[in-house]
Amino acid sequence: MNNSRRSFDVLVVGAGPAGIAAACCAAQAGVRVGIVDNNARPGGQIWRGETQDSNVADAADWLRKLASSRAEILAPMEVFAQPEAGRLTATSSDGVCELGYKKLILCTGARERFLPFPGWTLPNVMGAGGLQAVVKSGMDIAGKKVILAGSGPLLLAVGAHLRAHGADVRTIAEQAPWSRLIRFGMALASRGRKISQALQLKKRLSRIAFRAGCWVVAAEGDGKVESVTLRTVHKTWREPCDYLACGFHLVPNTELASLLGCELRGGFVRTDEFQQSSVSGIYCAGEPTGIGGLELSIAEGQIAGFAAAGQRERAQEYFGEQKSQRRFSMALERAFMLRDELRPLASAETIVCRCEDVKFGRLREQSSWRAAKLQTRCGMGPCQGRICGPAVEFLFGWKAESARPPIFPVAVESLAATACAE
């Protein structure tokens, strides 16, 4: 396996909107910038599949800026360890790469939260963003009956995307009640762009049933999902489907930040006004600092990029946008808070940890996340608790205690190469 070494003034981990903005701004300041991502192309989940010729204005604009900047794109490449301060270890198809940096910006994004219910492991039960991703990659969804269930604006965006590709979107089941959604809508009243986006989505989703205060109870099928049982406060019923796309809002990817010693607060990386974490020289932007949408991610990325490059005055130009978008972030969190009725959905036989086939009944006998790991191996499979961890936190209040390298599964030869290099 080949080993290589690269060194940068500013290294950005994550090439979603926040990372792209950070890399562009740092490069504009004249320093040597590298941006690393585990996908072959920049854009992250939200801009996946978009190109420089895209009609998505934000995506096209920022992708053009990145392409014309002096930032070096290192992709696909995945950071999995920190052998010492100022140096990260990453793996790619070419081997192991050591990435040196003077300043580091973490823009590691977020993932969907999954909650266990009977039938959630059936084939064709997928994450909402996951189904969108495979459709963007070329899967034919035309004519397929799809039900979207869970919580958060992502459900609407995915529904519109699937419909545009010919899917028969039957129902969007949002667990948040109408009362909270109405308050959230009122909070958008002063935000012209948000209102415009909402109206566009409403138009694209016309004649699709949107049910607030509605949640999935079970998925049924022989060999794959064939129907879904939905519930509201007043009734329970079953709907046929070919795909069930589920996602209960988003969970920040903070594993690398934790490994580097950055302080977390409320599950998010704590940063100052310049997006610097509790560790000097390490900045963070986007969803790891709070789930707040595209505009907040871009604003934080711009601040982090200029600040890491030593241009704090230019970073301050985006403080107003940052503050405004953080208010939106708080409204988002209040609106889509998960309801208590979702906790008792799993039966004793429902699998919670899919990697290790750990059932809810066994977890219910444990007293903590550590005990669950020791007694059942929950969270010790290939995903390292990324799926079951947020679920057990919601179900039992358990929190992950630490992050250890490698933070992603890697080949043994990658670990061996790293050890030899040291």
C-alpha positions in Angstrom: 0.0 0.0 0.0 1.4 3.4 -1.0 1.9 6.1 1.6 2.0 9.8 0.8 2.3 13.1 2.7 0.6 16.4 2.0 0.8 19.7 4.0 -1.5 22.7 4.0 -1.9 26.0 5.8 -5.7 25.3 6.0 -7.2 21.8 5.7 -10.9 21.5 5.3 -12.6 18.1 6.1 -15.9 17.8 4.3 -16.9 19.1 0.9 -20.5 20.0 1.5 -21.8 23.6 1.3 -20.0 24.6 4.6 -16.7 23.0 3.5 -16.8 24.5 0.0 -17.5 28.0 1.4 -14.7 27.6 3.9 -12.2 26.3 1.3 -13.1 29.1 -1.2 -12.7 31.9 1.4 -9.4 30.5 2.8 -8.0 30.1 -0.7 -9.2 33.6 -1.6 -7.1 34.8 1.4 -4.0 33.5 -0.4 -3.1 30.5 1.8 -2.5 26.9 0.7 -5.8 25.0 1.1 -6.8 21.4 0.9 -10.3 20.0 1.1 -10.9 16.3 1.7 -14.1 14.4 1.3 -15.1 10.7 1.1 -17.2 11.3 -2.1 -15.7 11.5 -5.5 -17.2 14.9 -6.2 -17.7 17.9 -3.9 -21.3 19.0 -2.9 -22.2 16.7 0.0 -25.6 15.1 0.3 -27.5 18.4 -0.3 -25.7 19.1 -3.6 -25.0 15.5 -4.6 -25.3 15.1 -8.4 -25.3 18.8 -9.1 -22.8 20.2 -11.6 -21.3 23.5 -12.6 -24.1 23.7 -15.2 -26.8 23.0 -12.6 -29.9 25.1 -12.4 -29.6 25.0 -8.6 -28.2 28.5 -8.3 -26.3 28.1 -5.0 -24.8 24.8 -6.0 -23.7 26.0 -9.4 -22.2 29.2 -8.0 -20.2 27.6 -5.2 -19.0 24.6 -7.3 -17.7 27.1 -9.9 -16.0 29.1 -7.2 -14.3 26.0 -5.8 -13.2 24.8 -9.3 -11.6 28.1 -10.0 -10.0 28.5 -6.6 -6.5 27.3 -5.7 -7.9 24.9 -3.2 -6.7 21.3 -3.8 -9.5 18.7 -3.8 -8.6 15.4 -2.2 -11.3 13.0 -3.0 -12.5 10.4 -2.6 -10.5 10.2 0.7 -11.6 9.5 4.3 -9.9 10.8 7.5 -9.8 8.0 10.1 -7.3 9.0 12.7 -5.0 11.7 14.2 -1.6 10.3 15.1 -0.5 13.6 16.6 -1.5 17.3 16.7 -1.4 18.9 13.3 -1.5 15.7 11.4 -4.4 13.5 10.2 -4.4 10.1 8.6 -6.7 9.4 5.7 -7.2 6.5 3.3 -8.1 6.3 -0.4 -7.9 3.9 -3.2 -4.3 4.9 -3.7 -3.3 4.1 -0.1 -2.8 6.0 3.1 -2.1 9.7 3.1 -0.8 11.8 5.9 -2.4 15.3 5.9 -0.5 18.0 7.8 -2.1 21.3 8.6 -1.6 24.6 10.5 -5.3 25.2 10.8 -8.1 22.7 10.5 -11.8 23.3 9.6 -14.2 20.5 10.3 -17.3 20.5 8.1 -18.3 16.9 8.5 -22.1 17.4 8.0 -24.9 15.4 9.4 -26.7 12.1 8.9 -30.3 11.0 9.2 -31.7 9.8 12.6 -33.4 6.4 12.4 -35.7 5.1 15.0 -36.6 1.4 15.3 -40.1 0.1 14.7 -41.4 -3.4 13.6 -40.4 -4.0 10.0 -37.8 -1.1 9.7 -35.2 -3.7 8.6 -37.2 -4.9 5.6 -35.7 -4.4 2.1 -36.9 -1.1 0.5 -37.3 0.6 3.9 -34.6 3.3 3.5 -33.6 6.6 4.8 -35.2 9.6 3.1 -31.9 11.1 2.1 -30.6 7.6 1.2 -33.5 7.0 -1.2 -32.9 10.4 -2.8 -29.2 9.6 -3.1 -29.7 6.3 -5.0 -32.2 8.0 -7.3 -29.7 10.7 -8.0 -27.2 7.9 -8.8 -29.5 6.5 -11.4 -32.1 4.2 -9.8 -35.4 4.2 -11.6 -38.2 5.3 -9.2 -40.8 6.0 -11.9 -44.2 4.7 -11.0 -43.1 3.3 -7.6 -45.4 3.9 -4.7 -43.5 5.8 -2.0 -44.4 6.9 1.5 -42.2 9.4 3.4 -42.3 9.4 7.1 -40.4 10.9 10.0 -39.6 14.6 10.7 -38.0 17.6 9.3 -37.9 19.7 6.1 -35.8 17.0 4.4 -39.0 14.9 3.9 -40.5 17.7 1.7 -37.3 18.2 -0.4 -37.0 14.4 -0.9 -40.7 14.2 -1.8 -40.3 16.9 -4.4 -37.2 15.2 -5.9 -38.8 11.8 -6.1 -41.9 13.1 -7.7 -39.8 15.0 -10.3 -38.4 11.6 -11.2 -41.8 10.0 -11.6 -42.4 8.4 -8.2 -45.9 8.0 -7.0 -45.5 9.8 -3.6 -48.6 8.7 -1.7 -48.1 10.3 1.7 -45.7 12.5 3.6 -46.1 11.7 7.3 -44.6 14.4 9.6 -44.6 13.5 13.3 -44.6 17.1 14.4 -48.1 18.4 15.1 -49.8 21.2 13.2 -49.5 23.6 16.1 -45.7 23.5 16.0 -45.5 23.6 12.2 -47.8 26.7 12.1 -45.5 28.5 14.6 -42.5 27.5 12.5 -44.2 28.9 9.4 -44.9 32.2 11.2 -41.2 32.4 12.1 -40.5 32.2 8.3 -42.7 35.2 7.6 -39.8 37.7 7.8 -37.5 35.6 5.7 -38.3 36.2 2.1 -36.0 33.5 0.7 -37.3 30.9 3.0 -40.9 31.7 2.2 -40.1 31.6 -1.5 -38.5 28.2 -1.1 -41.5 26.9 0.9 -43.9 28.1 -1.8 -41.9 26.4 -4.5 -41.9 23.2 -2.5 -45.7 23.5 -1.9 -46.2 23.8 -5.7 -44.0 20.8 -6.5 -45.8 18.7 -3.9 -49.4 19.7 -4.9 -52.0 16.9 -4.5 -49.6 14.8 -2.3 -51.2 14.1 1.1 -49.2 15.8 3.8 -50.2 14.7 7.3 -48.9 16.5 10.4 -49.0 14.7 13.7 -48.7 11.4 11.9 -46.0 8.7 12.4 -45.1 5.3 11.1 -46.0 2.4 13.4 -44.9 -0.6 11.4 -43.8 -1.8 8.0 -45.2 -5.0 6.6 -44.2 -7.3 3.7 -43.1 -10.7 2.6 -39.4 -10.4 1.6 -39.7 -6.6 1.1 -41.9 -3.8 2.3 -45.4 -3.9 0.8 -47.4 -1.7 3.2 -47.0 0.7 6.1 -49.1 1.3 9.1 -49.5 4.9 10.0 -51.0 6.5 13.1 -52.4 9.9 14.2 -53.9 10.8 17.6 -57.3 9.8 16.2 -56.8 6.8 13.9 -54.5 4.0 12.6 -54.5 2.7 9.1 -52.5 0.9 6.5 -51.2 2.1 3.1 -49.6 0.1 0.3 -46.1 1.1 -0.9 -43.1 -0.1 -2.8 -40.7 2.1 -0.8 -40.8 3.6 2.7 -38.4 6.4 3.2 -37.9 7.3 6.8 -35.8 9.9 8.6 -36.3 11.6 12.0 -34.5 14.9 11.3 -30.7 15.0 11.4 -27.8 14.0 13.7 -24.5 15.9 13.5 -21.3 14.0 12.6 -19.1 14.9 15.5 -16.9 11.8 15.8 -13.8 13.5 14.3 -14.3 16.6 16.4 -14.6 14.4 19.6 -11.4 12.5 18.6 -9.5 15.8 18.3 -10.7 16.9 21.8 -13.2 19.5 20.8 -15.8 20.2 23.4 -19.4 19.3 22.7 -22.4 21.0 24.1 -25.9 19.6 23.7 -24.5 17.1 21.1 -22.9 19.8 19.0 -19.4 21.2 18.7 -19.0 24.4 20.8 -17.5 27.3 18.8 -16.9 31.0 19.3 -18.1 33.7 17.0 -15.2 33.0 14.6 -16.2 29.3 14.5 -13.2 28.2 16.4 -13.7 25.2 18.7 -12.3 24.7 22.2 -9.1 23.5 20.6 -6.9 26.3 19.3 -6.5 26.2 15.5 -9.4 23.9 14.9 -12.6 25.4 13.5 -16.0 23.9 12.8 -18.8 24.9 10.5 -22.2 23.6 9.3 -24.3 20.9 10.9 -21.8 19.7 13.6 -22.3 23.1 15.3 -26.1 23.0 15.0 -28.7 21.9 12.4 -29.7 25.1 10.8 -30.0 24.7 7.0 -28.0 25.6 3.9 -27.7 29.4 4.5 -26.3 29.0 8.1 -23.8 26.3 6.8 -22.5 28.7 4.1 -22.3 31.7 6.5 -20.4 29.6 9.1 -18.1 28.2 6.4 -17.2 31.7 5.2 -16.4 32.9 8.7 -14.3 29.8 9.4 -12.4 30.1 6.1 -11.4 33.7 6.5 -10.7 33.3 10.3 -8.5 30.3 9.7 -6.6 32.2 7.0 -6.0 35.0 9.5 -8.5 37.5 8.0 -10.8 38.1 10.9 -12.1 41.4 9.7 -13.4 39.8 6.5 -14.9 37.0 8.6 -16.8 39.6 10.7 -18.7 40.7 7.6 -20.8 37.5 7.9 -21.6 37.8 11.6 -25.0 39.3 10.9 -26.0 36.5 8.6 -24.7 33.9 11.0 -26.7 35.4 13.9 -29.9 35.6 11.8 -29.6 32.1 10.6 -29.0 30.7 14.1 -32.3 32.1 15.2 -33.8 30.1 12.3 -31.9 27.1 13.6 -33.5 27.4 17.1 -37.0 27.6 15.5 -36.2 24.5 13.4 -35.2 22.6 16.5 -38.4 23.5 18.4 -40.6 22.7 15.5 -39.4 19.2 14.8 -38.7 18.0 18.3 -39.6 14.3 18.5 -42.8 13.3 20.2 -42.9 10.8 23.1 -45.2 8.4 21.2 -42.2 7.3 19.1 -40.4 5.7 22.1 -42.6 2.7 22.6 -42.9 1.7 18.9 -40.2 -1.0 19.1 -41.3 -4.5 20.4 -38.9 -6.8 22.3 -38.1 -8.5 19.0 -37.4 -5.4 17.1 -33.7 -5.1 16.0 -32.1 -1.8 17.1 -28.5 -2.4 16.2 -28.5 -3.8 12.7 -24.8 -4.5 12.6 -24.8 -6.9 15.5 -28.5 -7.9 15.4 -29.2 -6.6 18.9 -32.9 -6.5 19.8 -34.8 -4.0 21.8 -35.6 -6.5 24.5 -31.9 -7.1 25.3 -31.1 -3.4 25.4 -34.0 -2.8 27.8 -32.2 -5.0 30.3 -29.1 -2.8 30.3 -28.4 0.3 32.5 -26.1 2.4 30.2 -24.5 2.6 26.8 -21.3 1.1 28.1 -23.2 -1.8 29.6 -25.1 -2.3 26.4 -21.8 -2.5 24.5 -20.2 -4.9 26.9 -23.3 -7.2 27.2 -24.8 -7.1 23.7 -22.1 -5.5 21.4 -24.6 -2.8 20.4 -22.8 -0.1 18.6 -19.6 -2.1 18.0 -20.3 -3.1 14.3 -19.0 -1.5 11.1 -21.1 1.7 11.5 -19.6 2.2 15.0 -23.0 3.2 16.5 -23.8 5.9 13.9 -27.2 4.3 13.3 -28.2 2.8 16.7 -26.4 5.4 18.8 -28.9 8.2 18.2 -31.7 5.7 18.5 -30.7 4.5 21.9 -30.1 8.1 23.0 -33.7 8.9 22.2 -35.1 5.7 23.6 -33.0 5.4 26.8 -31.1 8.7 27.2 -27.7 7.0 26.8 -24.9 9.0 25.2 -21.8 7.8 23.5 -18.9 8.2 25.9 -15.9 8.6 23.5 -14.6 8.4 20.0 -11.6 6.2 19.2 -9.6 5.7 16.0 -10.3 4.5 13.5 -13.5 6.5 13.4 -14.5 4.7 10.2 -13.8 1.1 9.2 -10.5 0.8 7.3 -8.5 -2.0 5.9 -6.0 -3.7 8.1 -3.2 -2.7 5.7 -4.1 1.0 6.2 -3.7 0.6 10.0 -0.4 -1.3 9.4 0.9 1.4 7.0 0.1 4.0 9.6 1.9 2.2 12.3 5.0 1.7 10.1 5.0 5.4 9.2 5.1 6.3 12.9 
